[in-house]
């Protein structure tokens, strides 16, 4: 499953992996809500529909821990987290530390899938 925007540059219509036939199944989904929780719900639904018992989630490094917490609330199979090695500047890291810290508070308050 690839999370895509409803429209714009990162919509399914503009991503070759979503529009070009592949030798494997590709599911380009726009989660609702367009959040990690929405992605986790989509993953859970696709897993139930297709009988998947494992998944690999790719996200960027500052988001791995929080993303795992959310995914594990919705997906009960084996879960592997992979950090994308996107370069962040020191200012980017500072921003992400603040953002992710605040976002953890939300995750701790909203414990559902």
C-alpha distances in whole Angstrom, upper triangle without the diagonal:
4,6,9,13,15,17,19,18,14,13,11,15,16,13,14,11,10,14,15,15,13,15,11,9,6,5,6,7,10,10,14,16,14,14,13,14,12,9,10,12,8,7,11,11,8,10,13,13,12,14,12,14,12,9,10,9,11,13,16,19,21,18,17,20,19,15,16,18,16,13,16,18,15,13,16,15,16,14,14,14,14,16,16,20,20,24,25,29,31,31,27,27,30,28,25,27,29,25,24,27,27,23,24,27,25,22,26,27,24,23,21,18
4,6,10,12,14,15,14,11,10,9,13,13,10,12,9,8,12,14,15,14,16,13,11,8,6,5,6,8,10,14,15,12,13,12,14,12,9,12,13,10,10,13,14,12,14,17,16,16,18,15,17,15,12,11,10,10,11,14,18,19,16,16,19,19,15,16,19,17,14,18,19,17,16,19,18,18,16,15,14,14,15,14,18,17,21,23,26,28,28,24,25,28,25,23,25,27,23,22,26,26,22,23,26,24,22,26,27,24,24,22,19
4,7,10,12,13,13,9,9,9,12,13,11,14,12,10,14,16,18,17,19,17,14,11,8,6,5,6,7,10,11,9,10,10,12,10,7,10,12,9,10,13,14,13,15,18,17,17,20,17,19,17,14,13,11,11,11,14,17,18,15,16,18,17,14,16,18,15,14,17,18,16,16,19,19,20,17,17,15,15,16,15,18,17,21,22,25,27,26,23,23,26,23,21,23,24,21,20,23,23,20,21,24,21,20,24,24,22,22,20,17
4,7,8,10,9,6,5,6,9,10,9,12,11,9,12,15,17,17,20,18,16,12,10,6,6,5,8,11,12,9,11,12,14,12,10,14,14,12,13,17,16,15,18,20,20,20,23,21,23,21,18,17,14,14,13,16,19,20,17,19,21,20,17,19,21,18,17,21,21,19,19,23,23,23,21,20,19,18,18,17,20,18,21,22,25,28,27,23,24,26,24,22,25,25,22,21,25,24,21,23,26,23,22,26,27,24,25,23,20
4,5,7,8,5,5,7,10,10,10,14,14,12,14,17,20,20,24,22,19,15,13,9,8,6,8,10,11,8,11,13,15,12,12,15,16,14,16,19,18,18,21,23,22,23,26,24,26,24,21,20,17,16,16,17,21,21,19,20,23,21,18,21,23,20,19,23,23,21,22,26,26,26,24,23,22,21,21,19,22,20,22,23,25,28,26,23,24,26,23,21,25,25,21,21,25,24,21,23,25,23,22,26,26,24,25,24,21
4,7,10,8,6,8,9,11,12,15,16,13,14,18,20,21,25,23,20,17,14,10,9,6,9,10,11,9,13,15,16,13,13,17,17,15,17,20,19,18,22,23,22,23,26,25,28,26,23,23,20,20,19,21,25,24,22,24,26,24,21,24,25,22,21,25,25,22,23,27,28,29,26,26,25,25,24,23,25,23,26,26,29,31,29,26,28,29,26,25,28,28,24,24,28,26,23,26,27,24,24,28,28,25,26,24,22
4,7,7,5,8,8,9,11,14,16,13,14,18,20,22,25,24,22,18,16,12,12,9,12,14,14,12,15,18,20,17,17,20,20,18,20,23,22,22,25,27,26,26,29,28,31,29,26,25,22,21,21,22,26,26,24,26,28,26,24,27,28,25,24,28,28,26,27,30,31,31,29,29,27,26,26,23,26,23,26,26,28,31,29,26,28,30,26,25,29,29,25,26,29,28,25,28,30,27,27,31,31,28,30,28,25
4,6,5,9,9,8,10,14,15,14,14,18,21,22,26,25,23,19,18,14,14,12,15,16,17,14,17,19,22,19,19,22,23,21,23,26,25,24,27,29,28,29,32,30,32,30,27,26,23,21,20,21,25,25,23,26,28,27,24,27,29,26,26,30,30,28,29,32,32,33,30,29,27,26,25,22,24,22,24,24,26,29,27,24,27,28,25,24,28,28,25,26,29,28,26,29,31,28,28,32,32,30,32,30,28
4,6,9,9,6,8,11,13,13,13,16,20,21,24,23,22,18,17,14,15,13,16,18,19,15,18,19,22,20,19,23,24,21,23,26,26,24,27,30,29,29,31,29,32,29,26,24,22,20,19,19,23,23,22,24,27,26,24,27,29,26,26,29,30,28,29,32,32,32,29,28,25,24,23,20,21,19,21,22,24,27,25,22,25,27,24,23,27,27,24,25,29,28,26,29,31,29,29,32,33,31,32,31,28
4,7,8,6,7,10,11,10,12,15,18,18,22,21,19,15,14,11,11,10,13,16,16,13,15,16,19,17,15,19,20,18,19,22,22,21,23,26,25,25,28,26,28,26,22,21,18,16,15,17,20,21,19,21,24,23,20,23,25,23,22,26,26,25,25,28,28,28,25,24,22,21,20,17,19,17,20,20,23,26,25,21,24,26,23,22,25,26,22,23,27,26,23,26,28,26,26,30,30,28,29,28,25
4,5,5,7,10,11,9,10,14,16,18,21,20,18,14,12,9,9,8,12,14,15,12,15,17,19,16,15,19,19,16,18,21,20,19,22,25,23,23,26,25,27,26,22,21,19,18,18,19,23,24,22,23,26,24,21,24,26,23,22,26,26,24,24,28,28,28,26,25,23,22,22,20,22,20,23,24,27,30,28,25,27,29,26,24,28,28,25,25,29,28,25,28,30,27,27,30,31,28,29,28,25
4,5,5,8,8,5,7,11,13,14,18,16,14,11,10,6,8,8,12,15,17,14,17,18,20,17,15,18,19,15,17,20,19,17,20,23,21,21,24,23,25,24,21,20,18,18,18,20,24,25,23,24,27,25,22,24,27,24,22,26,26,24,23,27,26,27,25,24,23,22,22,20,23,22,25,26,29,32,31,27,29,31,29,27,30,31,27,27,31,30,27,29,32,29,28,32,32,29,30,28,25
4,6,8,10,7,6,10,13,15,19,18,16,13,13,10,11,12,15,18,19,17,20,21,23,20,19,22,22,19,20,24,22,20,24,26,24,24,27,26,29,27,24,24,22,21,22,23,27,28,26,27,30,29,26,28,30,28,26,30,30,27,27,31,30,30,28,28,27,26,26,23,26,24,27,28,31,34,33,29,31,34,31,29,33,33,30,30,34,33,30,33,35,32,31,35,36,33,34,32,28
4,6,9,8,8,10,14,15,19,19,18,14,14,11,13,13,17,19,21,18,20,21,24,21,19,23,24,21,22,25,24,22,25,28,26,26,29,27,30,28,25,23,22,20,20,22,25,27,25,26,29,28,25,28,30,28,26,30,31,28,28,32,31,31,28,27,26,24,24,21,23,21,24,25,28,31,30,27,29,32,29,28,31,32,29,29,33,32,29,32,34,32,31,35,36,33,34,33,29
4,6,5,6,9,12,13,16,16,15,12,12,9,12,13,16,19,21,17,19,20,23,20,18,21,22,19,19,23,23,20,23,26,24,23,26,24,27,25,21,20,19,17,18,19,23,25,23,24,27,26,23,25,28,26,24,28,29,27,26,29,28,28,25,24,23,21,21,18,20,19,22,24,27,30,29,26,28,30,28,26,30,31,28,28,31,31,28,31,33,31,30,34,35,32,33,31,28
4,5,5,5,9,10,13,14,14,11,12,11,14,16,19,22,24,21,23,23,25,23,20,23,24,21,21,25,24,21,24,26,25,23,26,24,27,25,22,21,20,18,20,21,25,27,25,26,29,29,26,27,30,28,26,29,31,28,27,30,29,28,26,25,24,22,22,20,22,21,24,26,29,32,32,29,30,33,31,29,33,34,31,31,34,34,32,34,36,34,33,37,38,35,35,34,30
4,6,6,8,7,11,11,10,8,9,9,12,15,17,21,23,20,21,21,23,21,18,21,22,18,18,22,21,18,20,23,22,20,23,21,23,21,18,17,17,16,17,20,23,25,24,23,27,27,23,25,28,26,23,26,28,26,24,27,25,25,23,22,21,19,20,18,20,20,23,26,29,32,32,28,30,33,31,28,31,33,30,29,33,33,30,32,35,33,31,35,36,33,33,31,28
4,6,8,9,12,11,10,7,7,6,10,12,15,18,20,18,20,20,22,19,17,19,20,16,17,20,19,16,19,22,20,19,22,20,23,22,19,18,17,17,18,21,24,26,24,24,27,27,23,25,27,25,23,26,27,24,23,26,25,25,23,23,22,21,22,20,23,22,25,27,30,33,33,29,31,33,31,29,32,33,30,29,33,33,30,31,34,32,30,34,35,32,32,30,26
4,7,9,13,13,12,9,10,9,13,15,18,21,23,21,23,23,25,22,20,23,23,20,20,23,22,19,22,24,22,21,24,23,26,25,22,22,21,20,22,24,28,30,28,28,31,30,27,29,31,29,26,30,31,28,27,30,28,29,27,26,26,24,25,23,25,25,28,30,33,36,36,32,34,36,34,32,35,36,33,33,36,36,33,35,38,35,34,37,38,35,35,33,30
4,6,10,11,11,10,12,12,15,18,21,24,26,24,26,26,28,25,22,25,25,22,22,25,24,21,23,25,23,21,25,23,26,25,23,22,22,21,23,25,29,31,29,29,32,32,29,30,33,31,28,31,32,30,28,31,29,29,27,26,26,25,26,23,26,25,28,31,34,37,37,34,35,38,36,34,37,38,35,35,38,39,35,37,40,38,36,40,41,38,38,36,32
4,7,8,9,9,12,12,16,19,22,25,27,25,27,27,28,26,23,25,25,22,21,24,23,19,21,24,21,19,22,21,25,23,22,21,22,22,24,27,30,32,30,30,33,33,29,30,33,31,28,31,32,29,27,30,28,28,27,26,26,25,26,25,27,27,31,33,36,39,40,36,37,40,38,36,39,40,37,36,40,40,37,38,41,39,37,40,41,38,38,36,32
4,5,7,7,11,12,16,19,22,25,27,25,26,26,27,25,22,24,24,21,20,23,22,18,20,22,20,18,20,19,22,21,19,18,19,19,22,25,28,30,28,27,31,31,27,28,31,29,26,28,30,27,25,27,25,25,24,23,23,22,24,22,25,25,29,31,35,38,38,35,35,39,37,34,37,39,36,35,38,39,35,36,40,37,35,39,40,37,36,34,31
4,7,9,13,15,19,22,24,28,30,28,29,27,29,27,24,25,26,22,21,23,23,19,20,22,20,17,19,18,21,20,18,18,20,20,24,26,29,32,30,28,31,32,28,28,31,30,27,29,31,28,25,27,24,24,23,23,24,23,25,24,26,27,31,33,37,40,40,37,37,41,39,36,39,41,38,36,40,41,37,38,41,39,37,40,41,38,37,35,32
4,6,10,13,16,20,21,25,27,25,26,24,26,24,20,21,22,19,17,19,19,15,16,18,17,14,16,14,17,16,15,15,17,18,21,24,27,29,27,26,28,29,25,25,28,27,23,25,27,24,22,23,21,20,20,19,21,20,23,22,25,26,29,32,36,38,39,35,35,39,37,34,36,38,36,34,37,38,34,35,38,36,33,36,38,35,34,32,28
4,7,10,13,16,18,21,24,22,23,22,23,21,18,19,19,15,14,16,16,12,13,16,13,11,14,13,16,15,14,15,16,17,20,23,26,29,26,25,27,27,23,24,26,24,21,23,25,22,19,21,19,19,19,19,20,20,22,22,25,26,30,32,35,38,38,34,35,38,36,33,35,37,34,32,35,36,32,33,36,33,31,34,35,32,31,29,25
4,6,9,13,15,19,21,19,20,19,20,18,15,17,17,14,13,16,15,11,13,16,14,12,15,14,17,16,13,14,14,15,18,21,24,26,23,23,25,25,21,22,24,22,19,22,23,20,19,21,19,20,18,18,19,18,20,19,23,23,27,29,32,35,35,31,32,35,33,30,32,34,31,29,33,33,29,30,33,31,29,32,33,30,29,27,24
4,6,10,12,15,17,16,17,16,17,15,12,14,14,10,10,13,12,9,12,14,12,12,15,13,16,15,13,14,14,15,17,20,23,25,22,22,24,23,19,20,23,20,17,20,21,18,17,19,18,19,18,18,19,19,20,20,23,23,27,29,32,35,34,30,31,34,31,28,31,32,29,27,31,31,27,28,31,28,26,29,30,27,27,24,20
4,7,10,13,15,13,15,15,16,13,11,14,14,10,11,14,13,11,14,17,15,15,18,16,19,18,15,15,14,14,16,19,22,24,21,21,24,22,19,20,22,20,18,21,22,19,18,21,20,21,19,19,19,19,20,19,22,22,25,26,30,32,32,28,29,31,29,26,29,30,27,26,29,29,25,27,29,27,25,29,29,26,26,24,20
4,6,9,11,10,12,12,13,10,8,11,11,8,9,12,11,10,13,15,14,15,18,16,19,18,15,16,14,15,16,19,22,23,20,20,22,21,17,19,21,18,16,19,19,16,16,20,20,21,19,20,19,19,20,20,23,22,26,27,30,32,31,28,28,30,28,25,28,29,25,24,27,27,23,25,27,24,22,26,26,23,23,21,17
4,7,8,7,10,11,12,9,8,12,11,9,11,14,13,13,16,18,17,18,21,19,22,21,18,18,16,16,16,19,22,22,19,20,22,20,17,19,20,17,16,20,19,17,18,21,22,23,21,21,20,21,21,20,24,22,26,26,29,31,30,26,27,29,26,24,26,27,23,22,26,24,21,23,25,22,21,25,25,21,22,20,17
4,5,5,7,8,8,5,5,9,8,6,9,12,11,12,15,16,16,18,20,18,20,19,17,17,15,16,15,18,21,21,17,18,20,17,15,17,17,14,13,17,16,14,15,19,20,21,19,20,19,20,20,20,24,23,26,26,29,30,29,26,26,28,25,22,25,25,21,20,23,22,18,20,22,19,18,21,21,18,18,16,13
3,5,7,10,9,5,8,10,9,8,12,13,12,14,17,18,18,20,22,21,23,22,20,20,18,19,18,21,23,23,19,20,21,19,16,18,18,15,15,18,16,14,16,20,22,23,21,23,22,23,23,23,27,25,28,28,31,32,30,27,28,29,26,23,26,25,21,21,23,21,18,20,21,18,17,20,20,16,17,15,13
4,5,8,7,5,8,10,9,10,13,14,14,16,18,19,20,22,24,22,24,23,20,21,18,19,17,20,22,21,18,19,20,17,15,18,17,14,14,17,16,14,17,20,22,24,21,23,21,23,23,23,26,25,27,26,29,30,28,25,26,26,23,21,23,23,19,18,21,19,16,18,18,15,15,18,17,14,16,14,12
4,7,8,6,7,10,11,10,13,15,15,16,19,20,21,22,24,22,24,22,19,19,16,16,15,17,19,18,15,17,19,16,14,17,17,14,14,18,17,15,17,21,22,23,21,21,20,20,20,20,23,21,24,23,26,27,25,22,23,24,21,19,21,21,17,17,20,18,15,17,19,15,15,19,19,16,18,16,14
4,5,5,6,9,10,11,12,14,15,17,18,20,21,22,24,22,23,21,18,17,14,14,13,14,17,15,12,14,15,12,10,13,13,10,11,15,14,13,15,19,20,21,18,19,17,18,18,18,21,20,22,21,24,25,23,20,20,21,18,16,18,18,14,14,16,15,11,14,15,12,12,16,16,13,15,14,12
4,5,5,6,9,10,10,12,14,15,16,18,20,21,21,19,20,18,15,14,11,12,10,12,14,13,10,11,12,9,7,10,10,7,8,11,11,11,12,16,17,18,15,15,13,15,15,16,19,18,21,20,23,24,23,20,20,21,18,15,17,18,14,12,15,15,11,12,14,12,10,14,15,13,13,12,10
4,5,5,6,9,10,11,12,14,15,17,18,20,20,19,19,18,15,16,13,15,13,16,18,16,13,13,14,10,8,11,10,6,7,10,9,8,11,14,16,18,15,17,15,17,18,19,22,22,25,24,27,28,26,23,23,24,21,18,20,20,16,15,17,16,12,13,14,11,9,13,13,10,10,9,7
4,5,5,6,9,10,11,12,14,15,17,18,19,18,19,18,16,16,14,15,15,17,19,19,15,16,17,14,11,13,13,10,10,13,12,10,12,16,17,19,17,18,17,19,19,20,23,23,26,25,28,29,28,25,25,26,23,20,22,22,19,17,20,19,15,16,18,14,13,16,16,13,14,12,9
4,5,5,6,9,10,10,12,14,15,16,17,15,17,15,12,13,10,12,12,15,17,17,13,14,15,13,10,12,13,9,8,12,12,10,10,14,15,16,14,15,14,16,16,17,21,20,23,23,27,28,27,24,24,25,23,20,22,22,19,17,20,20,16,17,19,16,14,18,18,15,15,13,10
4,5,5,6,9,10,10,12,14,15,16,14,14,13,11,12,10,12,13,16,18,18,14,13,14,12,9,9,10,7,5,8,8,6,7,11,12,14,11,13,13,15,17,18,22,22,25,25,28,29,29,25,25,26,24,21,22,23,20,18,20,20,16,16,18,16,13,16,17,14,13,11,7
4,5,5,6,9,10,11,12,14,15,14,15,15,13,15,13,16,16,19,21,21,17,17,17,15,12,13,13,9,8,10,9,6,8,11,13,16,14,16,16,19,20,22,25,25,28,28,32,33,32,28,28,29,27,24,25,26,22,20,23,22,18,18,20,17,15,17,18,14,13,10,7
4,5,5,6,8,10,10,12,14,13,14,14,12,14,12,15,16,19,22,22,18,18,19,17,14,15,15,12,10,13,12,9,9,13,14,16,15,16,17,18,20,21,24,24,28,28,32,33,32,29,29,30,28,25,27,27,24,22,25,24,20,21,23,20,18,21,21,18,17,14,11
4,5,5,6,9,10,10,11,9,11,10,8,10,10,13,14,18,20,21,17,16,17,16,13,13,14,11,8,11,11,8,7,10,11,12,11,13,14,16,18,19,23,23,27,27,31,32,32,28,28,30,28,25,26,27,24,22,25,24,21,21,23,21,18,21,22,18,17,15,11
4,6,5,6,9,10,10,9,10,10,10,13,12,16,17,21,22,23,19,18,18,17,14,13,14,11,9,10,9,6,5,8,9,12,11,14,15,18,20,22,26,26,30,30,34,35,35,31,30,32,30,27,28,29,26,23,26,25,22,21,23,21,18,20,21,18,16,13,9
4,5,5,6,9,10,10,12,13,12,15,15,18,20,23,25,26,22,21,22,20,17,17,17,15,12,13,13,9,9,11,12,15,15,18,19,21,23,24,28,29,32,33,36,38,37,33,33,35,33,29,31,32,28,26,28,28,24,24,26,23,21,23,23,20,18,15,11
4,5,5,6,8,8,11,11,11,13,14,17,19,22,25,26,22,21,22,21,18,17,19,16,13,15,15,11,10,12,12,14,14,16,18,20,22,23,27,27,31,32,36,37,37,33,33,35,33,30,31,32,29,27,30,29,26,26,28,25,23,25,26,22,21,18,14
4,5,5,5,5,7,8,9,12,13,16,19,23,24,26,22,20,21,21,17,16,18,16,12,13,14,10,8,9,9,11,12,14,16,19,22,23,27,28,31,32,36,38,38,34,33,35,34,30,32,33,30,27,30,30,26,26,28,25,23,25,26,23,21,18,14
4,6,5,7,9,11,12,16,17,20,22,26,28,29,25,23,24,23,20,19,19,17,14,14,14,11,9,10,10,13,15,18,20,22,25,26,30,31,35,36,39,41,40,37,36,38,36,33,34,35,32,30,32,32,28,27,29,27,24,26,26,23,21,18,14
4,6,8,11,13,14,17,18,21,23,27,29,30,27,25,26,25,22,21,22,20,17,18,18,14,12,14,13,16,17,20,22,24,27,27,31,32,36,37,40,42,42,38,38,40,38,34,36,37,34,32,34,34,30,30,32,29,26,29,29,26,24,21,17
4,6,9,11,12,15,17,20,23,26,29,30,27,25,26,26,22,21,23,21,17,18,19,15,13,14,13,15,16,18,20,22,25,26,30,31,35,36,40,42,42,38,37,40,38,35,36,38,34,32,35,35,31,31,33,31,28,30,31,28,26,23,19
4,6,9,11,15,17,20,23,27,29,30,27,25,25,25,22,20,22,20,17,17,18,15,12,12,10,12,14,17,20,22,25,27,30,32,35,37,40,42,42,39,38,40,39,35,36,38,35,32,34,35,31,30,33,30,27,29,30,27,25,22,19
4,6,8,11,14,17,20,23,25,27,24,21,22,22,19,17,19,18,14,14,16,13,10,10,8,9,11,13,16,18,22,23,27,28,32,33,37,39,39,35,34,37,35,32,33,35,32,29,32,32,29,28,30,28,25,27,29,26,23,21,18
4,7,11,13,17,20,23,24,26,23,20,21,21,18,16,18,17,13,13,15,13,9,8,5,6,9,11,15,17,21,23,26,28,32,33,37,38,39,35,34,36,35,31,32,34,32,28,31,31,28,27,29,28,24,26,28,25,22,20,18
4,7,10,13,16,20,21,23,20,17,18,19,16,13,16,15,12,11,14,13,9,8,5,4,6,8,11,13,17,19,23,25,28,30,33,34,35,32,30,33,32,28,29,31,29,26,28,29,26,25,28,26,23,25,27,24,22,20,17
4,6,10,13,16,18,20,17,14,16,16,13,11,14,14,10,11,14,12,9,10,7,6,5,6,9,11,14,16,19,21,25,26,30,31,32,28,27,30,29,25,26,28,26,23,26,27,23,23,26,24,21,23,25,23,21,20,17
4,7,10,13,14,17,14,12,14,15,12,10,14,14,10,12,15,14,11,13,10,9,6,5,6,7,10,12,16,18,21,23,26,28,29,25,24,27,26,22,24,26,24,21,24,25,22,21,25,24,21,23,26,23,22,21,18
4,6,10,12,14,11,9,11,12,9,8,12,11,9,11,14,13,11,13,12,11,7,6,5,6,8,10,14,15,19,20,24,25,26,22,21,24,23,19,21,23,20,18,21,22,19,18,22,21,18,21,23,21,20,19,16
4,7,9,12,10,8,12,13,10,10,14,14,12,14,17,16,15,17,16,14,11,9,6,5,6,6,10,11,15,16,20,22,23,19,18,21,20,17,19,21,19,17,20,21,18,19,22,21,19,22,24,23,22,22,19
4,7,8,6,6,10,10,8,10,13,13,12,15,17,17,16,19,18,17,13,11,8,6,5,6,9,10,13,14,17,19,19,16,15,18,17,13,15,18,15,13,17,18,15,16,19,19,17,20,22,21,21,21,19
4,6,6,7,10,11,10,12,15,15,15,17,19,20,19,22,21,20,16,14,10,8,5,5,7,7,9,10,14,15,16,12,11,15,14,10,13,15,13,12,15,17,15,16,19,19,18,20,23,22,22,23,21
4,5,6,8,10,10,12,14,15,15,17,20,21,20,22,22,20,16,14,10,8,5,6,7,8,10,10,13,14,15,12,10,13,13,10,11,14,13,11,14,16,15,15,18,19,17,20,23,22,22,24,22
4,6,8,8,9,11,13,14,15,17,19,21,21,23,23,21,18,16,12,11,8,10,10,10,11,10,13,13,13,10,8,10,10,6,7,10,9,7,10,13,11,12,15,16,15,17,20,20,20,22,21
4,6,6,6,8,10,11,12,14,16,17,17,20,20,19,15,14,10,10,8,10,12,12,14,13,16,16,16,13,11,13,12,8,10,12,10,7,10,12,10,10,14,14,12,15,18,17,17,19,17
4,6,5,6,9,10,10,12,14,16,15,17,17,16,12,10,7,8,7,9,12,13,15,15,18,18,19,16,14,16,16,12,12,15,13,10,13,15,12,12,15,16,13,16,19,18,17,18,17
4,5,5,6,9,10,11,13,15,15,17,17,16,12,11,9,11,10,13,15,16,18,17,20,20,20,18,15,17,16,13,12,14,13,10,11,13,11,9,13,14,11,13,16,16,15,17,16
4,5,5,6,9,10,11,13,14,16,17,17,13,13,11,13,12,15,17,17,19,18,21,21,20,17,16,17,16,12,12,13,11,8,9,11,8,7,10,10,8,10,13,12,12,14,13
4,5,5,6,9,10,11,12,14,15,14,11,11,9,11,11,13,16,16,19,18,21,22,22,18,17,19,17,14,14,16,13,10,13,14,10,10,13,12,10,12,15,13,13,14,12
4,5,5,6,9,10,10,12,12,11,8,9,7,10,11,14,17,18,21,21,24,24,24,21,19,21,20,16,17,18,16,13,15,16,13,12,15,14,11,13,16,14,13,14,12
4,6,5,7,9,10,12,13,13,11,12,11,14,15,18,20,21,23,23,26,26,26,23,21,22,21,17,17,18,16,13,14,15,12,10,12,12,8,9,12,11,9,11,10
4,6,5,7,9,11,13,14,11,13,12,15,16,18,21,21,24,23,26,26,26,23,21,23,21,18,18,19,16,13,15,15,11,10,12,11,7,10,12,10,8,9,7
4,5,5,6,9,10,11,8,10,10,13,15,17,20,21,24,24,27,28,28,24,23,25,23,20,20,21,19,16,18,18,15,14,16,15,11,14,15,13,11,11,8
4,5,5,6,8,9,8,10,11,14,16,19,22,24,26,26,30,30,30,27,25,27,25,22,22,23,21,18,19,20,16,15,17,16,12,13,16,13,11,10,9
4,6,7,11,12,11,14,14,18,19,22,25,26,29,28,31,32,31,28,27,28,26,23,23,24,21,18,19,19,16,14,16,14,11,12,13,11,8,7,5
4,7,9,12,11,14,15,18,20,22,25,26,29,29,32,33,33,29,28,29,28,24,25,26,23,20,22,21,18,17,18,16,13,15,16,13,10,8,5
4,6,8,8,11,13,16,19,21,24,26,29,29,33,33,33,30,29,30,29,25,26,27,24,22,23,24,20,19,21,19,16,17,19,16,14,12,9
4,7,8,12,14,18,20,23,26,28,31,32,35,36,36,32,31,33,31,28,28,29,27,24,25,26,22,21,23,21,18,19,21,18,15,13,11
4,6,10,13,16,19,22,25,27,30,31,35,36,36,33,31,33,32,28,29,31,28,25,27,28,24,23,25,24,20,22,24,21,18,17,14
4,7,10,13,17,19,23,25,28,29,33,34,34,31,29,32,31,27,28,30,28,24,26,27,24,23,25,24,21,22,25,23,20,19,17
4,7,10,13,16,19,21,24,25,29,30,31,27,26,28,27,24,24,26,24,21,23,24,21,20,23,22,18,20,23,21,18,18,15
4,7,10,13,16,18,21,23,26,27,28,25,23,26,26,22,23,25,23,20,22,24,21,20,23,23,20,21,24,23,21,20,18
4,7,10,13,15,18,19,23,24,25,21,20,22,22,18,19,22,20,17,19,21,18,17,21,21,18,20,23,21,20,20,18
4,6,9,12,15,17,20,22,23,20,18,21,21,18,19,22,20,17,20,22,20,19,23,23,20,22,25,24,23,23,21
4,6,9,11,13,16,18,19,16,15,18,18,14,16,19,17,15,18,20,18,18,22,22,20,22,25,24,23,24,22
4,6,9,11,15,17,18,15,14,18,17,15,17,20,18,16,19,22,19,20,24,23,22,24,27,26,26,26,24
4,6,9,12,15,16,14,13,17,17,14,16,20,19,17,20,23,21,22,25,25,24,27,29,29,29,29,27
4,6,10,13,14,11,11,15,15,13,15,18,17,16,20,21,20,21,25,25,24,27,29,28,29,29,28
4,7,10,11,9,9,13,13,12,15,17,17,17,20,22,21,22,25,26,25,28,30,30,31,32,30
4,7,8,5,6,9,10,9,12,14,14,14,17,19,19,20,23,24,24,26,28,28,29,31,30
4,5,5,6,9,10,10,12,14,15,16,18,20,20,22,25,26,26,28,30,31,32,33,33
4,5,5,6,9,10,11,13,14,15,17,19,20,21,23,25,25,27,29,30,31,33,33
4,5,5,6,9,10,11,12,14,15,17,18,20,22,23,24,26,28,29,30,32,32
4,5,5,6,9,10,10,12,14,15,16,18,20,21,22,24,26,26,28,30,29
4,5,5,6,9,10,10,12,14,15,16,19,20,20,22,24,25,26,28,28
4,5,5,6,9,10,11,13,14,16,17,19,20,22,24,25,26,29,29
4,5,5,6,8,10,11,12,14,16,17,18,20,22,23,25,27,27
4,5,5,6,8,10,10,12,14,15,16,18,20,20,22,24,24
4,6,5,6,9,10,11,13,15,15,17,19,20,21,24,24
4,6,5,6,9,10,11,13,15,16,18,19,21,23,24
4,5,5,6,9,10,11,12,14,16,17,19,21,21
4,5,5,6,9,10,10,12,14,15,16,19,19
4,5,5,7,9,10,11,13,15,16,19,20
4,5,5,7,9,10,11,13,15,18,19
4,5,5,6,9,10,11,13,15,16
4,5,5,6,9,10,11,14,15
4,5,5,6,9,11,14,16
4,5,5,6,9,11,13
4,5,5,6,9,10
4,6,6,10,12
4,6,9,12
4,6,8
4,7
4
